[in-house]
Amino acid sequence: MGSSQVTTVDASQRAAKQPAVSLLSKLRQALTSSVFVSIVAAFVVGAILIAATGQNPIAGYAAMLNGAFGTGLGLANTISRAVLIISFGIATAVAFRAGIFNLGVQGQAVAGALAGGLVALFMPGPGPLVFAMALVVAVLAGALWALIAAVLQNGMGVPILISSLLLNYPIQFFSSWYIRTQLQDPTTDIAGSKELRSDVLLNYFVPRDSDLAATLREQFGSRSMITMVLTSVNWSLLLVTLLVLFVVFLNSRTKYGFESGLAGQNAEFTRYGGVKPSMMVVKTMALSGGMAGFSGALLVLGLPNIRLLDGHVVSTGYAFTALLVTLLAVYKPIGTVVSGIFFSAIIVGSTAMGNELGLSPQISAIIQALVIIFIAFKVALPQFKKTKKAQVKGAAA
C-alpha cells in the first residue's frame, strides 16, 4: 500500500513538472530559433552603425521604441501601418505557403485599388452599400490580374515568379495614366481624382468631429494614447482581423488548406494524392490576388485618404515590406501579424529616432534587410554544408 502511495505521488509530481518543462523547452526553442537570432544579429549590426555616427545605440533604440509605442501618435501610426502591412502580407503568404511565388501582389493591389476606387467614385447609393460593392470589385480585379500569371504558367510554361513580377508594371502605368488623364481633378495640382464621398470611406473608430471624440479629448487629453488611437485608426483594423481569421480557418480546417500546405512542402505528394498542380496554381493565384486587391482597396478607401492618387499603392512600399514580413513569418497568418507589427514599429520608430537624434530613418530599411539576410543565411548554411558533404563523399567514392 505504501508503495502504491509513493508511485502515485511520484506520478503527480512528474505531471506537475511537465508544463514547466514544456514551457522551458518552448522558451529555449524560441530563443535559439533562426528568426530570434537573426533579429538580435540585425539589431547588433544596427547598433554598430548607430555608434559609427557618434550616437549612443541604447539611446537610439530607446527613442525608436518610444516613437513606436510610447506616445499616442506613435502607437496610432504603428497600428495603422501594421494593419495594411499585415493585409498585404497575408496576400503574399497564401501564395508562398503553396510554393507559388507570387511577386505581383503590388500590381494586383493597384488593380484592386483602381477598380474599387472607380466604384466608390461613380456608383450611386448608400455609402455602406457602395463601399461593400467597391470591396467586391477590388477583390475580383486583383484576382483576375493574378490569374494572368497563372494562365501564362499553365499554358505557356512561364514561371509565375517572373510573370507576376513583370505584370506589376503595365497595371501601374495604366493606373497612373488613367488617374492623370481621365480622373484628374482640375481644381487641384495634386495628381489625383476628385474627393471621394465621405460616407463611402472607412472612417476612424471614433470620427474626429463627433461628440465622443470631443469627450475623449476632454477626459484624457488630445494627445493621449486612447484618444489618438481611437481617432486615428480606421475600421480597416477590424476587416484585416477578419481576413487573418479567415486564412487561419482556411489553412487549418479546409481541404484546400491541407493541399496547399502539402504542395508547398512537396509538390510530388500532391500529384500522387490526385491534386492537379495546374488547378492549385489557379486557385492559389486567384485567392492571393483577390486578397491583394482587397488590400489595395482598404488603402485607398480608408481615412486619411480621400481621393485616388497617382502612385499611392506603390509609394507606400507596403507590398515590398509585406514580402519581408512573409519571409519572417514563414508564411503563417499569426506569424504575419506579429511580423507586421514588428516591421511597422521599426519604420515608425526609426522616424522618431531620426527626429530626436538626427539619425537617418533609413536605419529601419537596413535593419529590415539585415533580418532577412541573417534568416536566409541561417537557413541556407546547413543545406549548403549538407550539399558540400554529399559532393565530398561522391568524389571520394
Backbone torsions as a table, in degrees:
resi	resn	phi	psi	omega
1	MET	NA	-41.9	177.9
2	GLY	-62.0	-39.5	179.5
3	SER	-63.1	-38.0	179.3
4	SER	-64.5	-40.7	179.6
5	GLN	-64.5	-42.0	179.6
6	VAL	-62.0	-42.4	179.8
7	THR	-62.6	-41.4	179.6
8	THR	-64.2	-42.7	179.6
9	VAL	-63.8	-44.2	179.7
10	ASP	-61.3	-41.1	-179.5
11	ALA	-64.8	-41.6	-180.0
12	SER	-66.9	-36.5	178.2
13	GLN	-66.0	-41.3	178.6
14	ARG	-65.0	-39.2	179.4
15	ALA	-64.5	-37.4	179.6
16	ALA	-69.0	-32.3	-177.9
17	LYS	-78.4	-25.0	-174.5
18	GLN	-57.7	-46.0	178.4
19	PRO	-59.9	-40.7	-179.9
20	ALA	-64.9	-43.7	178.8
21	VAL	-63.6	-42.1	179.3
22	SER	-62.4	-41.8	179.6
23	LEU	-64.0	-44.0	178.7
24	LEU	-64.0	-38.4	179.0
25	SER	-64.0	-43.2	178.9
26	LYS	-66.2	-39.3	178.7
27	LEU	-64.0	-43.5	178.9
28	ARG	-63.0	-40.9	179.9
29	GLN	-64.4	-40.7	-179.9
30	ALA	-66.1	-41.4	-176.8
31	LEU	-72.1	-20.2	179.8
32	THR	-106.7	5.2	-179.1
33	SER	-69.8	157.5	-179.2
34	SER	-62.5	-34.5	-179.2
35	VAL	-65.6	-50.5	-177.8
36	PHE	-63.1	-46.5	-179.2
37	VAL	-62.0	-39.3	-179.7
38	SER	-66.4	-40.1	178.5
39	ILE	-63.9	-45.7	179.0
40	VAL	-61.1	-45.3	-179.7
41	ALA	-61.8	-40.3	179.8
42	ALA	-63.7	-41.6	179.9
43	PHE	-71.2	-30.7	176.0
44	VAL	-65.3	-46.3	177.8
45	VAL	-63.8	-40.0	176.3
46	GLY	-60.0	-38.9	178.2
47	ALA	-63.5	-39.0	177.9
48	ILE	-63.2	-41.5	179.2
49	LEU	-65.4	-40.5	177.9
50	ILE	-64.0	-43.7	179.2
51	ALA	-62.3	-33.6	-179.7
52	ALA	-65.4	-21.9	177.5
53	THR	-87.2	-1.5	179.3
54	GLY	91.8	7.7	-179.9
55	GLN	-101.6	161.0	178.3
56	ASN	-83.1	117.4	-179.0
57	PRO	-59.8	-37.3	179.8
58	ILE	-63.6	-43.9	177.6
59	ALA	-64.1	-36.4	179.3
60	GLY	-65.0	-47.1	-179.7
61	TYR	-70.7	-31.0	175.2
62	ALA	-64.5	-41.3	177.6
63	ALA	-65.6	-37.2	178.0
64	MET	-64.0	-46.6	-179.5
65	LEU	-64.0	-43.7	179.8
66	ASN	-66.4	-38.0	-180.0
67	GLY	-67.1	-29.4	-178.7
68	ALA	-87.2	-35.4	-173.1
69	PHE	-129.5	-11.7	-170.5
70	GLY	-90.1	-9.1	178.9
71	THR	-128.0	159.5	179.6
72	GLY	-62.2	-45.0	179.7
73	LEU	-64.8	-43.6	-179.6
74	GLY	-62.9	-44.3	179.9
75	LEU	-64.1	-42.4	178.9
76	ALA	-62.6	-42.9	178.3
77	ASN	-65.5	-39.8	179.1
78	THR	-63.2	-44.6	180.0
79	ILE	-65.3	-47.6	-177.2
80	SER	-60.5	-44.5	179.6
81	ARG	-68.8	-40.7	-178.8
82	ALA	-62.1	-38.1	-178.5
83	VAL	-57.0	-47.8	-178.2
84	LEU	-74.8	-36.4	175.7
85	ILE	-60.5	-43.3	179.5
86	ILE	-63.6	-42.8	-179.8
87	SER	-61.6	-47.6	176.0
88	PHE	-63.9	-37.5	-179.7
89	GLY	-64.9	-40.1	178.0
90	ILE	-62.4	-41.9	178.2
91	ALA	-60.3	-38.8	179.0
92	THR	-72.9	-43.3	-175.2
93	ALA	-63.8	-36.6	-179.7
94	VAL	-57.8	-42.3	-179.9
95	ALA	-74.2	-45.9	-177.5
96	PHE	-62.1	-36.1	-179.9
97	ARG	-60.6	-31.5	179.9
98	ALA	-88.7	7.2	-179.4
99	GLY	76.7	18.6	-179.9
100	ILE	-112.3	111.8	-171.3
101	PHE	-89.3	83.5	179.8
102	ASN	-80.5	102.2	177.2
103	LEU	-98.2	14.4	-178.0
104	GLY	-104.5	18.0	-178.6
105	VAL	-57.5	-37.2	-179.7
106	GLN	-62.4	-47.4	179.0
107	GLY	-65.0	-38.9	178.3
108	GLN	-66.0	-34.9	175.9
109	ALA	-68.2	-37.9	177.0
110	VAL	-62.8	-43.5	178.1
111	ALA	-60.3	-44.2	178.8
112	GLY	-66.4	-40.3	-180.0
113	ALA	-63.9	-43.4	-179.1
114	LEU	-68.2	-47.3	-178.5
115	ALA	-64.7	-46.7	178.3
116	GLY	-64.9	-37.4	178.5
117	GLY	-64.4	-37.5	178.4
118	LEU	-64.6	-40.4	176.4
119	VAL	-62.2	-45.1	-179.6
120	ALA	-63.7	-32.7	-178.9
121	LEU	-74.9	-40.7	-166.3
122	PHE	-115.1	-16.1	-178.0
123	MET	-78.3	126.5	175.7
124	PRO	-80.0	166.6	176.3
125	GLY	122.4	177.5	179.4
126	PRO	-59.6	143.1	-177.2
127	GLY	-53.2	-50.3	-179.2
128	PRO	-60.0	-38.1	178.9
129	LEU	-66.5	-43.1	179.1
130	VAL	-63.1	-42.9	179.7
131	PHE	-62.8	-44.5	179.6
132	ALA	-61.2	-42.9	179.0
133	MET	-66.1	-37.2	178.0
134	ALA	-62.2	-40.1	177.9
135	LEU	-64.7	-43.8	-180.0
136	VAL	-61.2	-46.9	-179.6
137	VAL	-64.4	-38.2	178.7
138	ALA	-63.1	-42.9	178.3
139	VAL	-62.0	-44.5	179.9
140	LEU	-64.2	-41.7	-179.5
141	ALA	-64.1	-44.7	178.2
142	GLY	-62.9	-41.2	-180.0
143	ALA	-65.4	-43.6	-179.2
144	LEU	-64.4	-39.9	179.1
145	TRP	-66.7	-36.8	178.4
146	ALA	-68.6	-33.1	-177.7
147	LEU	-67.4	-20.8	176.1
148	ILE	-59.9	-43.9	178.7
149	ALA	-64.8	-37.4	178.8
150	ALA	-64.8	-42.4	179.0
151	VAL	-65.4	-40.6	179.3
152	LEU	-63.0	-36.9	178.8
153	GLN	-73.6	-47.5	-176.7
154	ASN	-69.4	-36.5	-174.8
155	GLY	-91.7	-32.5	-173.3
156	MET	-124.7	-2.5	177.9
157	GLY	77.2	16.1	178.2
158	VAL	-79.4	120.7	-177.6
159	PRO	-59.4	136.9	179.4
160	ILE	-60.6	-33.9	178.0
161	LEU	-52.5	-39.7	-177.8
162	ILE	-85.6	-50.7	-174.6
163	SER	-64.0	-41.3	-179.4
164	SER	-65.4	-37.5	177.9
165	LEU	-65.3	-46.3	-178.2
166	LEU	-67.8	-30.2	-179.4
167	LEU	-70.2	-10.3	174.8
168	ASN	-62.1	-36.5	-168.5
169	TYR	-75.9	-46.6	179.7
170	PRO	-60.8	-38.7	-179.6
171	ILE	-70.8	-34.0	176.6
172	GLN	-65.9	-43.6	179.6
173	PHE	-65.2	-42.3	179.8
174	PHE	-64.3	-45.1	179.8
175	SER	-60.1	-43.4	179.4
176	SER	-61.9	-46.8	179.6
177	TRP	-62.6	-44.5	-175.3
178	TYR	-66.0	-42.6	-179.9
179	ILE	-66.8	-41.3	-176.7
180	ARG	-74.1	-25.9	-175.6
181	THR	-108.8	-44.6	-174.6
182	GLN	-93.9	-27.6	-175.6
183	LEU	-112.2	-4.4	-173.8
184	GLN	-55.5	129.6	175.7
185	ASP	-80.2	115.0	-176.6
186	PRO	-70.3	-11.6	-176.9
187	THR	-88.5	0.2	-178.2
188	THR	-137.4	154.1	176.3
189	ASP	-84.6	-9.1	178.8
190	ILE	-70.0	136.5	177.7
191	ALA	-76.9	85.3	-177.2
192	GLY	-167.3	173.5	-178.7
193	SER	-78.9	179.0	171.0
194	LYS	-67.6	165.9	-177.4
195	GLU	-67.1	141.1	176.8
196	LEU	-75.2	154.4	176.3
197	ARG	-61.0	135.8	-177.1
198	SER	-64.2	-30.6	-177.9
199	ASP	-78.9	-5.6	177.9
200	VAL	-93.6	-21.6	-175.2
201	LEU	-83.6	150.8	172.8
202	LEU	-73.1	116.4	-177.7
203	ASN	-84.1	172.7	174.0
204	TYR	-70.6	160.6	178.9
205	PHE	-52.9	-42.7	173.8
206	VAL	-121.7	108.9	-180.0
207	PRO	-54.0	138.3	-173.0
208	ARG	-66.2	-24.3	-179.3
209	ASP	-97.1	13.1	-177.5
210	SER	-88.2	163.5	177.1
211	ASP	-64.9	-35.2	179.7
212	LEU	-64.4	-39.3	177.6
213	ALA	-63.1	-40.6	178.1
214	ALA	-64.0	-38.9	178.2
215	THR	-65.4	-42.3	178.1
216	LEU	-60.8	-43.0	179.8
217	ARG	-65.1	-36.8	-179.0
218	GLU	-72.1	-40.6	-175.3
219	GLN	-80.1	-39.5	-172.2
220	PHE	-114.3	-14.1	-176.4
221	GLY	100.0	147.0	-174.6
222	SER	-69.0	-23.2	-177.9
223	ARG	-105.2	7.4	-179.4
224	SER	-68.6	159.9	-177.5
225	MET	-62.1	-46.7	-176.5
226	ILE	-64.5	-39.6	179.3
227	THR	-67.8	-47.2	-177.2
228	MET	-64.9	-42.5	-178.4
229	VAL	-66.6	-47.7	-176.3
230	LEU	-69.1	-26.9	-179.0
231	THR	-103.9	6.0	-179.1
232	SER	-130.0	-8.5	178.2
233	VAL	-108.9	125.6	-177.5
234	ASN	-91.5	-179.6	-172.6
235	TRP	-73.2	1.9	172.4
236	SER	-58.2	-29.9	179.5
237	LEU	-56.2	-44.3	179.7
238	LEU	-67.3	-44.4	-177.6
239	LEU	-65.0	-39.6	179.3
240	VAL	-71.1	-34.2	174.5
241	THR	-60.2	-43.1	177.1
242	LEU	-64.6	-37.1	177.6
243	LEU	-62.8	-44.0	179.1
244	VAL	-61.9	-45.5	179.7
245	LEU	-62.9	-37.6	177.4
246	PHE	-61.9	-43.9	-179.0
247	VAL	-69.5	-36.5	174.7
248	VAL	-58.8	-46.4	177.9
249	PHE	-63.8	-44.5	-178.8
250	LEU	-59.0	-44.7	-176.8
251	ASN	-71.3	-34.1	-170.9
252	SER	-102.2	-19.0	-171.4
253	ARG	-123.5	1.7	-176.2
254	THR	-121.9	159.1	178.1
255	LYS	-62.4	-41.8	179.1
256	TYR	-60.8	-41.9	-179.8
257	GLY	-60.5	-41.5	178.4
258	PHE	-65.9	-45.7	-176.8
259	GLU	-68.1	-39.5	-179.2
260	SER	-68.4	-38.5	176.8
261	GLY	-64.5	-39.6	178.4
262	LEU	-66.8	-39.4	179.4
263	ALA	-63.7	-36.1	179.0
264	GLY	-68.5	-29.5	-179.8
265	GLN	-84.8	-42.0	-178.9
266	ASN	-160.6	105.8	-176.4
267	ALA	-63.9	-27.6	-179.0
268	GLU	-64.2	-36.8	179.7
269	PHE	-60.5	-40.5	-178.4
270	THR	-67.4	-34.8	177.4
271	ARG	-63.6	-46.4	179.0
272	TYR	-65.6	-26.4	179.6
273	GLY	-83.6	1.3	176.6
274	GLY	90.9	10.7	179.1
275	VAL	-92.7	126.5	178.8
276	LYS	-78.5	122.4	179.3
277	PRO	-57.2	-36.1	-178.9
278	SER	-64.2	-39.4	178.5
279	MET	-70.3	-34.8	176.7
280	MET	-63.0	-39.8	178.1
281	VAL	-63.1	-45.3	-179.0
282	VAL	-63.3	-49.4	-178.9
283	LYS	-61.2	-45.6	-175.1
284	THR	-69.3	-42.0	179.7
285	MET	-67.2	-37.6	176.9
286	ALA	-63.7	-42.2	-180.0
287	LEU	-66.7	-48.6	-179.4
288	SER	-63.7	-45.1	179.2
289	GLY	-64.7	-38.7	177.2
290	GLY	-62.1	-40.9	178.0
291	MET	-68.4	-34.2	175.9
292	ALA	-65.8	-42.9	176.4
293	GLY	-61.7	-40.3	175.2
294	PHE	-58.5	-44.2	-179.5
295	SER	-64.6	-41.9	178.2
296	GLY	-62.4	-38.9	178.6
297	ALA	-66.1	-41.2	178.0
298	LEU	-60.9	-35.7	-179.0
299	LEU	-65.5	-44.0	-174.6
300	VAL	-90.2	-16.7	-177.2
301	LEU	-107.2	15.4	178.5
302	GLY	-120.3	137.7	175.9
303	LEU	-59.3	146.6	12.8
304	PRO	-84.7	2.8	178.9
305	ASN	-69.6	138.4	-178.2
306	ILE	-130.4	0.1	179.5
307	ARG	-154.3	163.5	174.0
308	LEU	-77.9	122.4	-177.1
309	LEU	-112.4	140.9	177.0
310	ASP	-63.9	125.5	176.2
311	GLY	75.6	12.7	-175.0
312	HIS	-62.8	-47.8	-177.3
313	VAL	-63.3	-41.2	-177.1
314	VAL	-71.1	-43.4	-173.3
315	SER	-66.3	-25.4	179.9
316	THR	-69.4	-27.0	-179.7
317	GLY	73.5	14.1	-176.6
318	TYR	-63.4	-37.3	-176.6
319	ALA	-65.7	-41.4	179.0
320	PHE	-68.2	-44.6	177.9
321	THR	-60.8	-38.1	179.3
322	ALA	-62.3	-33.3	177.4
323	LEU	-63.1	-43.5	177.5
324	LEU	-65.6	-41.2	179.1
325	VAL	-60.3	-43.5	-179.5
326	THR	-62.8	-43.1	179.2
327	LEU	-64.4	-41.5	179.6
328	LEU	-66.1	-36.0	-177.5
329	ALA	-82.9	-4.9	-177.0
330	VAL	54.4	40.5	172.4
331	TYR	69.0	12.3	-178.7
332	LYS	-93.5	137.4	-176.1
333	PRO	-62.5	-45.0	179.3
334	ILE	-67.4	-38.9	175.2
335	GLY	-61.6	-34.8	177.6
336	THR	-64.6	-37.6	177.4
337	VAL	-62.6	-50.6	-178.9
338	VAL	-62.5	-45.5	-179.6
339	SER	-64.7	-38.0	178.7
340	GLY	-63.9	-41.6	177.1
341	ILE	-64.8	-40.8	-180.0
342	PHE	-60.5	-49.5	-179.0
343	PHE	-67.9	-38.2	177.2
344	SER	-61.1	-42.7	179.6
345	ALA	-63.5	-38.8	178.3
346	ILE	-62.9	-45.1	-177.6
347	ILE	-65.2	-50.4	-179.2
348	VAL	-66.4	-44.4	-179.0
349	GLY	-64.5	-34.6	179.8
350	SER	-66.7	-35.0	176.1
351	THR	-63.5	-44.0	178.0
352	ALA	-64.5	-40.1	178.4
353	MET	-62.4	-40.3	178.3
354	GLY	-64.6	-41.3	179.5
355	ASN	-66.9	-36.2	-175.1
356	GLU	-82.6	-39.5	-174.5
357	LEU	-111.3	-3.6	-179.5
358	GLY	78.6	15.6	178.9
359	LEU	-85.9	151.8	178.5
360	SER	-68.4	132.4	176.9
361	PRO	-66.4	-9.3	177.5
362	GLN	-64.5	-12.0	176.6
363	ILE	-57.8	-30.0	179.0
364	SER	-65.4	-42.0	179.0
365	ALA	-64.0	-37.5	179.4
366	ILE	-65.0	-45.5	-179.4
367	ILE	-64.2	-43.1	178.4
368	GLN	-59.0	-46.7	-179.0
369	ALA	-64.2	-40.1	-179.1
370	LEU	-64.4	-38.9	178.5
371	VAL	-57.4	-48.6	-178.2
372	ILE	-67.6	-39.9	179.2
373	ILE	-61.8	-44.4	-178.9
374	PHE	-67.1	-37.9	177.2
375	ILE	-63.6	-47.2	179.9
376	ALA	-60.1	-41.0	-179.8
377	PHE	-64.9	-44.1	-176.7
378	LYS	-68.7	-33.8	178.9
379	VAL	-76.8	-39.6	-174.2
380	ALA	-78.8	-28.7	-175.2
381	LEU	-59.9	-48.7	178.1
382	PRO	-59.7	-38.9	179.3
383	GLN	-65.6	-39.3	178.1
384	PHE	-62.9	-44.5	179.2
385	LYS	-62.8	-40.3	179.9
386	LYS	-63.5	-44.2	179.4
387	THR	-64.6	-42.5	-179.5
388	LYS	-62.8	-41.9	180.0
389	LYS	-64.2	-40.0	179.0
390	ALA	-65.0	-38.3	178.6
391	GLN	-65.6	-40.3	179.2
392	VAL	-63.7	-44.0	178.8
393	LYS	-63.3	-40.1	179.3
394	GLY	-64.6	-39.1	179.1
395	ALA	-68.1	-37.7	-179.9
396	ALA	-67.2	-36.1	179.9
397	ALA	-71.6	NA	NA
